[in-house]
Amino acid sequence: MDPTDHWFEQKLDHFNRNRSSSSWQQVASQDYNPDKPNHAITQLSETTNRSQGLEVEYLKIQIRKKNCRWSLGVGAMFLINIHMKFPLNKRDLSTASLRFLSSKQAVADIVHFRTEIAKKLGLTKNKWVAFGRYYGGSLAVWSRLTQPSLFAAAVGSTAIIKAKVNFNEYFEVVYKNLVTHNMECARAVSEALQFIVTLLQHPEFFSTLQNQFKLCNPLASNSNMEKVYFMQNLMRFVSRIGSRTSTRRKENEVSIDEFCDTMRNTTLGLPYSRFTRIENLILKKKNMTCFETNYNTFLKALNYSSISNISNRGGRQWFYQRCTEFGLFITTDSKEHPFSGLTLRDLIQQCSDVFGPKFNYNLVLWGVEVTNTLFTGYNINGNKVIFPNSLLDPWHTLGITKDISQDLPAVVIKGESFCKDMLEPKDTDSAELIQAREKIFQILQTWLME
């Protein structure tokens, strides 16, 4: 049966009675089990402005494919909680409107949604399970831990459990993955990137960089942030490839095998030349005519505050939360890898450039401390929460990778990348991934039968 859409009215600010008349709306999509449901499963999406019908349809289709087995297996109704936050009388993503966007408000939204929709659908006596991945996984975990009477269990795939200003461990994992795959490849990558950092110190080489990397715009010689954003995008290429498995990838992606074969091929020139060859191949596979690294273009995209732009899929909102609550700035500050070029100071400058000068280091630090105090970081007290994490995924370092107790289990998936346990099962799935999904399913079955 096809899911049915509902608009659910929420409070704009759950912690200020003077604003109780203002409200926002979110979509609740239902996927019914043919039989009478014994339980209810709600999937918590990441912060988004996905208000377009096309995007909602896409989410529903993906949910049916990915999580039908959970609903059918435990006899549940599936509800998709698509999170959108803005004042109804304003309906934009201005900085003034985004002040209502926080994880604290989001958990309150989820609690209110669960309570009211249960009354509406006659599910007040049913057991509810919260699912989510990444930030949505954090919300699922925190909803169960703070409201155990409302949620019988939670699954937080790659859930960020502790906020951190400087997420310098990210590239430690990427480099370790490359070293594990091939030490010679890892060494060549680090040499290439270091050479690029050196070239960026000399404006006379900017035209060479533009031509060889097929940049959409010339590098601005008088802008440090332009150079930072260029390196940020190059490092994103490396991190995505370095977090992939050898065998399973999309057709338009470069595998880690292909990447390392090229980086080790000395007939192609120095490591820098091999790296440009890989970057050009990635552009070709993705049908991109040029590589966009213009900082002003980046700022323009993140400053776009209309909710009608379907291309803005939560980037501004999530960036706001990073600048005010989570940090998670992926720097190259660690001494555990040879990469460089991305400092905490420069990455936080992006917050100031997008939202204004008060969005600085002190605000980020304060927000991270508040988040970790509110949700207790790694000091988890509660039960019946599952923490799946994939070891190739750098985000696992901010999650739970060891069992806290029998009722707070970690499901660690070796040789897999970001949130693979939440994706649609495929014939090519590894034995580890299949076993992880089955373990999650069996644990949930046991808990829901109690």
C-alpha positions as CSV (number, residue, x, y, z in Angstrom):
1,M,0.0,0.0,0.0
2,D,1.4,3.4,-1.0
3,P,2.3,5.8,1.9
4,T,-0.1,8.6,2.7
5,D,1.1,12.2,3.3
6,H,0.0,14.3,6.2
7,W,1.0,17.8,7.3
8,F,1.6,17.9,11.0
9,E,1.5,21.2,12.8
10,Q,4.2,21.8,15.3
11,K,5.2,24.4,17.9
12,L,7.9,26.8,16.7
13,D,9.5,27.0,20.1
14,H,8.7,24.2,22.6
15,F,10.4,26.1,25.4
16,N,8.8,29.5,25.1
17,R,5.1,29.8,25.9
18,N,5.0,33.3,24.4
19,R,5.6,31.8,21.0
20,S,3.1,29.0,21.3
21,S,0.9,30.6,18.6
22,S,3.6,30.4,16.0
23,S,4.1,27.0,14.3
24,W,5.7,25.1,11.6
25,Q,4.8,22.0,9.7
26,Q,6.4,18.7,8.9
27,V,5.3,15.8,6.6
28,A,4.4,12.5,8.2
29,S,4.3,9.7,5.6
30,Q,2.8,6.3,6.5
31,D,3.6,2.9,5.2
32,Y,1.0,0.4,6.5
33,N,1.6,-3.2,7.2
34,P,-1.3,-5.1,5.6
35,D,-2.1,-6.6,9.0
36,K,-3.0,-4.6,12.1
37,P,0.3,-3.1,13.4
38,N,1.7,-4.2,16.7
39,H,4.4,-1.5,16.7
40,A,5.2,1.8,15.1
41,I,8.6,2.6,13.5
42,T,9.5,6.2,12.8
43,Q,12.4,7.2,10.6
44,L,14.0,10.6,11.5
45,S,15.4,12.4,8.6
46,E,18.3,14.9,8.7
47,T,17.5,18.6,9.0
48,T,16.1,19.7,5.6
49,N,13.8,21.9,3.6
50,R,12.6,19.0,1.5
51,S,9.2,20.5,0.9
52,Q,9.0,19.7,-2.8
53,G,6.7,16.8,-3.8
54,L,9.3,15.2,-5.9
55,E,11.7,14.9,-3.0
56,V,9.1,13.6,-0.6
57,E,8.1,10.9,-3.2
58,Y,11.8,10.0,-3.5
59,L,12.1,9.5,0.2
60,K,8.9,7.4,0.3
61,I,10.2,5.1,-2.4
62,Q,13.5,4.7,-0.8
63,I,12.0,4.0,2.6
64,R,9.8,1.3,1.2
65,K,12.8,-0.4,-0.4
66,K,15.1,0.0,2.6
67,N,13.0,-0.6,5.6
68,C,10.0,-2.7,4.5
69,R,11.7,-5.7,6.0
70,W,11.8,-4.0,9.4
71,S,8.0,-3.2,9.3
72,L,7.0,-6.6,8.1
73,G,9.4,-8.5,10.3
74,V,8.1,-7.0,13.6
75,G,4.5,-6.3,12.4
76,A,4.8,-2.5,12.4
77,M,3.5,0.6,10.7
78,F,6.2,2.7,9.2
79,L,6.1,6.5,9.6
80,I,8.6,8.9,8.0
81,N,9.3,12.0,10.0
82,I,10.6,14.6,7.6
83,H,12.0,17.5,9.6
84,M,11.4,21.1,8.4
85,K,11.7,24.0,10.7
86,F,10.7,27.6,9.9
87,P,8.0,30.1,11.1
88,L,4.8,29.7,9.2
89,N,4.4,33.5,8.9
90,K,7.9,33.8,7.4
91,R,8.7,30.6,5.6
92,D,12.3,31.2,4.9
93,L,15.7,30.1,6.1
94,S,17.1,33.4,7.2
95,T,19.5,33.5,10.1
96,A,16.7,35.0,12.2
97,S,14.4,32.0,11.4
98,L,17.2,29.5,11.9
99,R,17.6,30.5,15.5
100,F,14.7,28.1,16.2
101,L,16.6,25.2,14.7
102,S,18.5,23.1,17.3
103,S,18.8,19.5,18.3
104,K,17.0,20.3,21.6
105,Q,14.0,21.7,19.6
106,A,14.2,18.7,17.2
107,V,13.9,16.1,20.0
108,A,11.0,18.1,21.4
109,D,9.4,18.1,17.9
110,I,9.8,14.3,17.7
111,V,8.3,13.8,21.1
112,H,5.3,16.0,20.3
113,F,4.9,14.3,16.9
114,R,5.0,10.8,18.4
115,T,2.5,11.8,21.1
116,E,0.0,13.5,18.8
117,I,0.2,11.1,15.9
118,A,-0.2,8.2,18.2
119,K,-3.5,9.7,19.3
120,K,-4.6,10.4,15.8
121,L,-3.8,7.0,14.4
122,G,-4.9,5.0,17.5
123,L,-1.3,3.9,18.3
124,T,-1.1,5.0,22.0
125,K,-0.7,1.4,23.3
126,N,1.8,0.3,20.6
127,K,5.5,0.2,21.0
128,W,7.5,2.8,19.0
129,V,11.0,2.4,17.6
130,A,13.0,5.4,16.4
131,F,15.4,4.9,13.4
132,G,17.8,7.4,11.9
133,R,21.2,7.8,10.3
134,Y,24.0,10.4,11.0
135,Y,22.3,13.4,12.6
136,G,18.9,11.6,12.3
137,G,20.5,8.7,14.1
138,S,21.6,11.1,16.9
139,L,18.0,12.3,17.2
140,A,16.7,8.7,17.3
141,V,19.2,7.8,20.1
142,W,18.4,11.0,22.1
143,S,14.7,10.5,21.7
144,R,14.8,7.1,23.3
145,L,17.3,8.1,26.1
146,T,15.3,11.2,27.1
147,Q,11.8,9.7,26.5
148,P,12.0,6.0,27.3
149,S,8.3,5.9,28.0
150,L,7.5,7.0,24.5
151,F,10.1,5.0,22.5
152,A,10.6,1.3,23.2
153,A,13.9,1.2,21.3
154,A,16.1,3.2,18.9
155,V,18.6,2.4,16.1
156,G,21.1,5.2,15.5
157,S,23.2,4.3,12.4
158,T,26.4,6.3,12.4
159,A,24.9,8.5,15.1
160,I,27.0,11.4,16.3
161,I,27.1,10.9,20.0
162,K,29.5,13.6,21.0
163,A,29.8,17.0,19.4
164,K,33.4,18.2,18.8
165,V,34.7,21.5,17.5
166,N,37.8,20.2,15.8
167,F,37.0,16.8,14.1
168,N,40.7,16.1,13.3
169,E,40.2,12.4,13.6
170,Y,38.3,12.3,10.3
171,F,41.4,12.3,8.0
172,E,43.2,9.9,10.4
173,V,40.6,7.3,9.4
174,V,40.9,8.2,5.7
175,Y,44.7,7.9,5.8
176,K,44.6,4.7,7.8
177,N,42.2,3.2,5.2
178,L,44.5,4.2,2.4
179,V,47.6,2.8,4.2
180,T,45.7,-0.5,4.9
181,H,44.7,-0.7,1.2
182,N,48.2,0.1,-0.1
183,M,51.0,2.0,1.6
184,E,52.6,3.1,-1.7
185,C,49.3,4.6,-2.7
186,A,48.9,6.5,0.6
187,R,52.4,7.9,0.3
188,A,51.8,9.1,-3.3
189,V,48.5,10.8,-2.3
190,S,50.2,12.6,0.6
191,E,53.0,13.8,-1.7
192,A,50.5,15.0,-4.3
193,L,48.5,17.0,-1.8
194,Q,51.5,18.5,-0.2
195,F,52.7,19.7,-3.6
196,I,49.3,21.3,-4.2
197,V,49.5,23.1,-0.8
198,T,53.0,24.4,-1.9
199,L,51.7,25.6,-5.3
200,L,48.9,27.5,-3.5
201,Q,51.5,29.6,-1.8
202,H,52.6,31.0,-5.2
203,P,50.0,32.9,-7.3
204,E,52.0,32.4,-10.4
205,F,51.0,28.8,-10.4
206,F,47.3,29.4,-10.1
207,S,46.7,29.3,-13.9
208,T,48.4,25.9,-14.0
209,L,46.1,24.6,-11.2
210,Q,43.1,26.0,-13.0
211,N,44.0,24.3,-16.3
212,Q,45.1,21.0,-14.9
213,F,42.2,20.6,-12.4
214,K,39.7,22.1,-14.9
215,L,38.4,24.7,-12.5
216,C,35.2,26.5,-13.4
217,N,36.7,29.9,-12.3
218,P,40.3,31.2,-11.8
219,L,41.6,31.0,-8.3
220,A,41.5,34.4,-6.6
221,S,45.1,35.3,-5.7
222,N,44.0,37.7,-3.0
223,S,41.7,35.3,-1.1
224,N,43.0,32.9,1.5
225,M,39.5,31.4,1.8
226,E,39.5,30.6,-1.9
227,K,42.6,28.5,-1.4
228,V,41.0,26.9,1.6
229,Y,37.8,26.0,-0.2
230,F,39.9,24.6,-3.2
231,M,41.7,22.3,-0.8
232,Q,38.5,21.4,1.0
233,N,37.0,20.1,-2.2
234,L,40.1,18.2,-3.2
235,M,40.2,16.5,0.2
236,R,36.6,15.6,-0.2
237,F,37.5,13.6,-3.3
238,V,40.2,11.8,-1.3
239,S,38.0,11.1,1.7
240,R,35.1,9.7,-0.4
241,I,37.4,7.3,-2.2
242,G,39.3,6.4,1.0
243,S,36.1,5.5,2.7
244,R,34.9,3.1,0.0
245,T,35.0,-0.6,-0.3
246,S,37.0,-2.2,-3.1
247,T,34.1,-4.0,-4.9
248,R,30.9,-2.1,-4.2
249,R,30.5,1.4,-5.8
250,K,28.2,3.3,-8.1
251,E,29.0,3.2,-11.8
252,N,30.0,6.9,-11.8
253,E,32.4,6.6,-8.9
254,V,36.1,5.8,-8.9
255,S,36.9,2.8,-6.8
256,I,39.7,2.7,-4.3
257,D,41.4,0.1,-6.4
258,E,41.3,2.3,-9.5
259,F,42.4,5.3,-7.5
260,C,45.4,3.5,-6.0
261,D,46.4,1.8,-9.3
262,T,46.6,5.3,-10.8
263,M,48.4,6.8,-7.9
264,R,51.1,4.0,-8.0
265,N,51.6,4.2,-11.8
266,T,54.9,6.0,-12.1
267,T,54.6,6.0,-15.9
268,L,52.0,8.8,-15.5
269,G,54.5,11.2,-14.0
270,L,54.9,12.5,-10.5
271,P,52.2,11.9,-7.8
272,Y,50.8,15.4,-8.5
273,S,50.2,14.5,-12.2
274,R,48.6,11.2,-11.2
275,F,46.3,13.0,-8.8
276,T,45.1,15.4,-11.5
277,R,44.5,12.5,-13.8
278,I,42.2,11.0,-11.1
279,E,40.4,14.3,-10.5
280,N,39.8,14.6,-14.3
281,L,38.4,11.1,-14.4
282,I,36.0,11.8,-11.5
283,L,34.7,14.9,-13.4
284,K,34.2,12.8,-16.5
285,K,32.4,10.0,-14.7
286,K,30.1,12.5,-13.1
287,N,29.5,14.4,-16.4
288,M,30.9,17.6,-14.9
289,T,32.5,20.0,-17.4
290,C,34.5,21.7,-14.7
291,F,35.4,21.6,-11.0
292,E,33.6,24.2,-8.9
293,T,35.9,25.6,-6.2
294,N,34.9,29.3,-6.2
295,Y,34.5,30.5,-2.6
296,N,32.0,33.2,-3.5
297,T,29.8,30.6,-5.3
298,F,29.9,28.5,-2.1
299,L,28.9,31.5,0.0
300,K,26.1,32.4,-2.4
301,A,24.7,28.8,-2.2
302,L,24.8,28.8,1.6
303,N,23.3,32.3,1.9
304,Y,20.3,31.3,-0.2
305,S,17.4,31.4,2.3
306,S,14.4,30.6,0.2
307,I,12.7,27.2,0.9
308,S,11.5,26.9,-2.7
309,N,14.9,26.0,-4.0
310,I,14.9,22.2,-4.4
311,S,18.7,22.2,-4.9
312,N,19.2,23.5,-1.4
313,R,18.7,20.1,0.4
314,G,19.5,21.1,3.9
315,G,23.0,22.5,3.4
316,R,22.3,25.9,5.0
317,Q,20.4,24.4,7.9
318,W,23.0,21.7,8.7
319,F,25.8,24.2,8.4
320,Y,24.0,26.5,10.8
321,Q,23.8,23.7,13.4
322,R,27.5,22.9,12.9
323,C,28.3,26.6,13.6
324,T,26.0,26.7,16.7
325,E,25.8,23.2,18.2
326,F,28.1,20.5,16.8
327,G,31.3,22.0,15.3
328,L,32.5,18.9,13.4
329,F,35.0,20.9,11.4
330,I,37.1,18.5,9.4
331,T,40.6,19.8,9.7
332,T,44.1,18.5,8.8
333,D,45.4,19.4,12.3
334,S,46.2,15.8,13.4
335,K,49.8,14.6,13.6
336,E,48.6,11.1,12.8
337,H,48.5,11.7,9.0
338,P,50.6,13.8,6.6
339,F,47.8,15.9,5.1
340,S,47.6,19.7,5.6
341,G,45.9,22.8,4.3
342,L,42.7,22.9,6.4
343,T,42.9,24.7,9.7
344,L,40.2,25.1,12.3
345,R,40.5,28.9,12.2
346,D,39.9,29.0,8.4
347,L,36.9,26.6,8.6
348,I,35.2,28.5,11.4
349,Q,35.7,31.6,9.3
350,Q,33.2,30.1,6.9
351,C,30.6,30.4,9.7
352,S,31.3,34.1,10.0
353,D,31.2,34.6,6.3
354,V,27.8,32.9,5.9
355,F,26.0,34.0,9.1
356,G,27.8,37.0,10.4
357,P,30.8,37.9,12.7
358,K,29.2,36.7,15.9
359,F,29.3,33.2,14.5
360,N,32.9,32.7,15.6
361,Y,35.0,30.2,17.5
362,N,33.6,31.2,20.9
363,L,30.0,30.6,19.8
364,V,31.0,27.2,18.3
365,L,32.8,26.2,21.5
366,W,29.9,27.3,23.7
367,G,27.4,25.5,21.4
368,V,29.4,22.2,21.5
369,E,29.6,22.4,25.3
370,V,25.9,22.9,25.6
371,T,25.1,20.0,23.3
372,N,27.4,17.6,25.2
373,T,26.0,18.8,28.5
374,L,22.4,18.4,27.3
375,F,22.8,14.9,25.8
376,T,25.7,13.8,28.0
377,G,28.1,12.8,25.2
378,Y,29.5,9.3,25.7
379,N,28.1,9.1,29.3
380,I,25.0,7.3,28.1
381,N,22.5,6.2,30.7
382,G,19.6,4.1,29.4
383,N,18.9,1.0,27.4
384,K,17.5,-0.5,24.2
385,V,19.5,1.5,21.8
386,I,21.5,0.0,19.0
387,F,24.6,1.8,17.6
388,P,25.6,0.5,14.1
389,N,28.8,1.9,12.7
390,S,31.0,1.1,9.8
391,L,34.8,1.1,10.3
392,L,35.7,2.6,6.9
393,D,33.5,5.6,7.8
394,P,35.4,8.3,9.6
395,W,32.3,9.4,11.4
396,H,32.4,6.2,13.5
397,T,35.0,7.9,15.7
398,L,32.3,10.1,17.1
399,G,29.9,7.2,17.8
400,I,29.7,4.1,19.9
401,T,31.9,1.2,18.6
402,K,31.9,-1.0,21.8
403,D,29.0,-2.5,23.7
404,I,28.2,-0.3,26.7
405,S,25.9,-3.0,28.1
406,Q,23.8,-5.9,26.8
407,D,20.9,-3.4,26.2
408,L,23.2,-0.8,24.6
409,P,25.0,-2.8,21.9
410,A,27.3,-1.6,19.2
411,V,27.1,-3.2,15.8
412,V,30.4,-2.7,14.2
413,I,30.7,-3.5,10.5
414,K,34.1,-4.1,9.1
415,G,35.0,-3.1,5.6
416,E,31.9,-1.0,5.0
417,S,31.3,2.7,4.6
418,F,28.8,5.4,5.7
419,C,25.4,4.0,6.9
420,K,25.4,1.0,4.7
421,D,23.2,-0.9,7.1
422,M,20.4,1.5,6.3
423,L,20.6,1.1,2.6
424,E,18.5,-1.3,0.4
425,P,20.0,-4.8,0.6
426,K,21.8,-6.0,-2.6
427,D,23.1,-9.3,-3.9
428,T,26.6,-7.8,-3.7
429,D,26.4,-7.0,0.0
430,S,29.3,-8.4,2.1
431,A,28.8,-11.1,4.7
432,E,29.6,-8.6,7.4
433,L,26.9,-6.2,6.2
434,I,24.3,-9.0,6.0
435,Q,25.2,-10.2,9.4
436,A,25.0,-6.7,10.8
437,R,21.4,-6.1,9.5
438,E,20.4,-9.5,10.8
439,K,21.8,-8.7,14.2
440,I,19.9,-5.4,14.4
441,F,16.7,-7.2,13.3
442,Q,17.1,-10.0,15.9
443,I,17.8,-7.5,18.8
444,L,14.8,-5.5,17.9
445,Q,12.6,-8.6,17.7
446,T,13.7,-9.6,21.2
447,W,13.1,-6.2,22.7
448,L,9.7,-5.8,21.1
449,M,8.6,-9.2,22.4
450,E,9.3,-8.3,26.0
